[in-house]
Amino acid sequence: MKDQIEVDDVRSFAVRFSAEPKNRLALNAVVKNGVASVALNQHAVSNLSHTYSHLIETPEATNQNSSGRCWLFAGLNTLRLLAMKSLNLEQFELSQTYLMFWDKLEKANYFLEGIISTINEPLDGRLVMWLLADPISDAGQWDMFVNLVEKYGVVPKSVMPETASSGRTRDMNEVLAAKLREWAWVLREQAASGARVDDMRSAKDDMLAEFYRMLAIHLGQPPVSFLWEWRDKDKAFHRYGRITPLHFFREYIAATLDDMVCLINAPTGNKEYNRLYTVQHLGNVVGGRGVRYLNVDIEVMKQAAVQMIVDGTPVWFGCDVGKWLEHDLGVMDLDVYDYELVYGTNLGLDKARRLDYGHSRMTHAMVLTGVDLDDGGRPMKWRVENSWGTDLGDKGYMIMTDRWFSEYLYELTVSRRYLSPELLEVLETDPVALPPWDPMGSLARGDALL
């Protein structure tokens, strides 16, 4: 058999293409309009409505702009509902810039400690190259969010608002990454010259002080305390006085974050169901809580999510948002595009193979704030609070069909009280460590969708 494309092959391909009138029609339509417009399934989108049997009342959608902070936005969007209830407010936002500052500083330390711990690894080995590829991304995971809130608290957005760099992070990240890679070289050179770990950590202290200065220039300095006063939705004025970010969190939110568990659905051969997993070198706070995933059947995830929403609690989740998404309508549906009609072929990988062969991974975090149950109590579609502003979908809120949930939702956080006793026992076991490049770590990497 031949191993290359020959001229006769190309002629044959062209003849076969031209012999089918539908191919020529598809070519003309897609060249002019793009495949998304041509493949859009009007029947599918016209049969979806923003009406749900169970709905959590939520304020205006937030906007992460050109940044990869979806995980912070999603996490803070779940907490702000508690703050709004405590403060009797109709609209409220917590500062994403505040947590972003501390995340960047902690990630810098986490990265430099990773370099110190891999001093004996070859520079061109896969592990060190993986560390150097993305030293200071915007992205993150639920457990990383918990680390920040428990260590630094939260503040209202008015106390530390957005800056030019918080909403458009590319230039800031580029210069910060350059500095971190420079310091990685310095630390490895020190080690090659016989420096001890204590010596390298002493040098790291000066590096972090310089990093703080650079970060503050972009994002401003986070407050140690602030004057807190507000007017509630009944027009009543309140003044607490000066308060620290940690005290603000404990006083007005008081969420029991330790109660939350990350469930994943990864039906690949290397991950058993009802087992606990972690990902090596994935985190932000040295000494903080590590990333832990409980891999379960998708129906377990759905049942827990339904119960939380019915009880009035929003659900943080991670998914591959770019697949089968009609952006303007805010629809995530496996039928939203009829690619078979356009191309004359099916896309045949299942969920496990999409993960194994690099076609799908977690790229975005959002919040489930509603579910539409049929008469038998089974979910048909889900309401999604996104952080892309108010222009798409229903003023920034999107529709996810239940079939899409099954195929492209990979992670969500639930309270322990919604898990079976058997799964609670699994949480007490030692997690299986996955390599850093496992797709279950992709949400915390900088190439996740902005």
N, C-alpha and C positions, 0 to 999 in steps of 0.2 A: 504494500500500500504506500502511496506517496505521502510525503510529510510537508508539502507546501502547496499554496494556491497557484494554479497555472492559468494561463490566458483563457484556455477553453472553459475552465471552471467559471471564470467571471462572465464569459458570454452566456453560459448556461443560466447563471443566477439572474442575469438581466432579462433573458427571454422569459424565464419563469415568472419574474416580477411583472413584466409588462403584459403577460397573457391574462392576468387577473384584473379586470376593471376596478374592483374594489381597492386594489393596491394603489392604482393611479389616483383614485378619489381621495384615499387617505393621505397620500403624498401632497396633493394640492391643498387639502384642508390644514394639515399639520404645519406645512411650510409657512402658510399665511397666518395661522392663528395660534400655533403651539399645541402640543399634545393634550395639555390639561383642558383647554377649552373644547377641543374636539371630542375627547373621551368622557367629558362630564355627563353623568347619568342623571338627566333631569327628573326621571321618574323616581329615582332613589331620594334625591334631595327634597323633592316636593312632598314626599310622604313623611318628612321629619319635622317636628314642631318643638318649640321651646316650652313644652308643657310637661310637668312631671307630677307623679302621684305623691312624692315626698320631696320637699324643697326646704333648704335652709336659707333664710333671708340673709343676704350679704350685701355689702356696699359696692360702690363703683369699682370696676376692675382697675388694677394697677398696671404700671408700664415699666419694664426693665430696660427698654430702649435697646441700644446696641451693646449689650453686655450679656455675659453668661451666668447671671445671678438668679436664674429661675428657681433654684433650690432654696435660696434665701427668701425670695419673694413668696414662694409657696408656703414655706414655713411660717413667715411672719403673717401671711394672710390667714392662716389658721389661728394664730394667737390674737390677732387684732379683734376677732369676734368676741373673745373673752374680755378684752380691754374695753370694747364698746359697751358691753353689758354693764361692766363695773362703773364706767364713767357716764353712762346714759347718753351715748352719742349716736348720731345717724351715720356720720362719715368719720373715718379715722384711718390713719396709716402709721405704721411703725417705720423707723428709719432703716432702710436697707443699706445706706452708706455707712452707718455706724457699725453694723456687723461685718460689712465688707472690709472696713479698715482692719478690724481685729483678725478677720480670716486671713487677709494678706500677710499681716505680721506673723501670725502663728504658722502659716504655710511656709514662710521664709525660714523660720526656725526648724520646721519639720523637714524641709528640703535639705538644709545644711546638716542636720543630724543624720539624714539618710546618706549623705555623702560621706560623713565620718564613719558610719557603720559599714560602708561598702569600700573602705579604703583599700582593702586587699583584693577587691574584684578588678578584673581588667577594664581599662577605660573603654575599650571597644566591645565589651561584653554586652549582652542584651539588657541586663539589669541596669547598669550605669547609664547606658544610652537611653533607656526608658525614663530614668530619673531626670536626665538632662533635657529630654525632649519637651517637657512641659512643667517647668519648675514653679510657676506662679499663676495658674489659670484662675478664672472666675468661678469655675464649676465646683460642685460639692455634693454631698450626700446627707441624708437625714441625720445620721449620728454625728456628722460634722457640725450640722446646725445646732444640735443639742449641746455639743461641747462649747460653742460660742455663747449661747444664751445662758448656760449655767455658770460660765466663768465671768462674762462681762455684762449680763443683763441686756435690756433693750431700752430704747428711748423713742419718744414720738418723732415723726419725720420732721416736724418744725424745729426740733432741737438740733438735728444734724441733717440738713436737706441734701438733695442731689447736687453734684458738681458737674462740670464739663467732663471730667474723667470718669466719674462713677457710671454715667450713662453711656459713655463711648470709651471703652476701656483699652482699645487696641494699642494706642500710643503709650499709655502708662504701662501696660503689661510688657510691651516690647523692651522698654528701658529697664524695668525691674528684673525681667528675665535675663537680660544681658549682664546685669550686676551680679545676680545669683550664680550664673555660669562662671563668671570671672572668679567669684569667691570659691566655687567648687574647685577650680584649677589651683587657687592658692592653697586650699586645705590639702589637696592631694600632693602638691609640691612639698608642703610642710611635712606630711607623712613620709614622703620619699627621702626627706633629709633627716628623718629620725625623730620627729616631733611626737610627743605623747598626746593622748586623747585630751588630757587636761589643758595642754598648750593650745590645741586646736579649738577647744571650747572657749578659752580665753580670747583668742582671736575672733571667734564667732560673736562674742558679746559686742565688740566694736563694730562688726559688720551689721548686727541687728540695729544698733543705734543709728548707723548711717541709713539703713533701710527705713527705719521709722521716719527719719527726716524727709526722705524722698517721698514716702507714702503720704505724709502730712501735707506736703506741698500740693499733692494731687487731690486729696480728699478732705483736707482740714483735720484739725486735732479733735479726737473724740472727747466729749465732756466727762469730767470726773463727777460732777453733779450739775444740776440745773434747777431753775425756778419753775415749778409746775403749777399752772393755773389754767382753768378752762371754763367754757360756758357750755352747758349741756343742751340737749335737744328741746328742753322745756324753757330755755333761756335763763336758767339759774346759773349764777356765777359761783365758781369754787376756786379756792386757793389752798394748795397743800403746803407750799413753801419749797425750800431746797430739798432735793431728793437725788439719790444716786441711781444709776441705771439698774443695778441689781435690786435695789429696794423698790424701784418702779415695777419691775417684773413681778416681784413677790407680792406687792401690794395690790396691783390692778389686774394681773393676769393669773398668777398662781397656778399655772399648768403643771401637772405632774408628768414631766417629760420622761422620767425613768420608767413610767408605766407603758410607754409606747414601744412597739416591736416592729421591725422591718420584715415584712413577708416578701418573698420573691417567687416568681414562677419561671423557672428555667428548666424546661423539659429535655435537657441535653444528657447524653450518656455519662458525662463525668460529674453529674450532680443528682444525687438521690433525693427523692421527696422525703419530707419529715427529717431532714438533717440540717444542722446549723453550719453556716459558712462565714468566712471572713476573706478579705483580700489583702495580700501582703503590700506593705508600703502605701496603703490608702488611708489617708487621714489628714488632719490639720493641726491638732493640738497634741504636742508631745505630753504624755502622761494622762491624756483625756480618754474618753470612751472610744473604743475601737469600733470599726464598722462590723456589724453582725447581721446576717441574713438567715431567715428561716425559709427554706425552699419547700413550697407546698403546691398542691394541685390548685388549678385556677379557680375551681368552685369554692375552695376554702377562702380564697381571697375575696371573691364576690360576696359570699355569705357574710363575712366580717364587715365588708364595706357597706353592705345594705343595712346591717344592724346599727352601725355607727350613724349613718345618715338618718335612719328612722328615729334614732335617739337624739338627733340634732347636733351631731359632731361632724365637722368636715374631715376629709381624708386626704392627706398628702400622698402623692404617687409619682412614680417615674415611668416614662414610656418612650417609644420611638415615634415622636409626634409627626415627623415628616412623611410617614407612610400613609397613603390613602387619605390625605387631608385636603379638603377644599378650604383654602385659607380665608377667603373673604366671607364665605358663608359660615365658617367655623364648624365644619362638619368632618368628623372622623368616622368613616364608614367603609367597609370592604366593598360596597357596591357603588361608591361615589364616582369611580371612573371605570368605564367599560373598555379596558385595554384589549381584551380579546377581540372586540369588534374592530378596533383600529388596526391592531397588529396581526390578527389571525393566529395568535398563540397565547397560551396561558402562562402565568408565573407560578411555578409549581413547588417552590420550597415551602416546607411546613415551618412551624415556629422554631423547633429544635435545629433544623438545618440552616435556617436563616442566621441563628446565633453562631453555629459552628463554622459557617462559611463566610462570615463577616458581612452579611447583607442587612442585619438588623442589630440594634443595641439600644441601650437607654440614652436618649439625647436631651430630654426635657422633663422638668418637674412641674406639676400643676396641682390643683385641688379639686376633689369631687365634692360638689355641694348639693347634689340632688340625684334622685333616681326615679325612673318610671317603671313601676311594677305592674305586671299583668294580673288578671283575676286570680291566678294561682300563686302569686307572690314571687314570680320570677322576673328578674330585671330585663327590660327591653332596651332602655337607653339610659345614659348618665349625663348629668349636667356638670360641666367642667369650668372652673374658674381659672382663667389664664392670666398671664402678666404681660400681654402684648398690647395694652391700651384698650380703648373702647370702640375702635372702628370695625373690628371683625365680629362675626356672629351676632349674638344678642347683646350688644353693648359690651363686648369683650368676653362674654360667656359662650362656651362652645357645646356642641352635642357630640357625644361618643356613643355609638351603638354598642350593644352588648357583644356582638361578634367581634368588633374591633378590640374591645377590652380583652377578649380571649387571646387574640393574636399578637397584640403590640403593647399591652400593659405588662410591665415586668416587676414592678415593686410598688408596695404601698405600706403605710404605717397604720397599725391598729392598736387599740388598747388590749392589754393582756386579758381583760375580762371577757373578750369576745373569742378567746381561743379555748380549745378543748383541753382537758387535763393532760391528755397524752402529749399535745404540743407544748404545753407549759413545762412538762418534764424534759422535752428536747432542749429547751432554752437553758437548762442547767448543765448541758454537756459541753465539752470543748469543741469549738468550731473547727471545721476543716479549712485549712488555709489554701486559697486559690492564688495563682500567680498574679502579679500586678496587672498584666495585660488581659486578664479575663474580661469578657464583655460585661459582667456584672459590676465592673468598676468604671465603666465608661462615662457614667453621669458626672463623675468627679474629674473628668479630663477636659482640657481646654478646647478640644475639637467637638465637644457637644454643641448641639444647635443653639445659636444665639436667638 
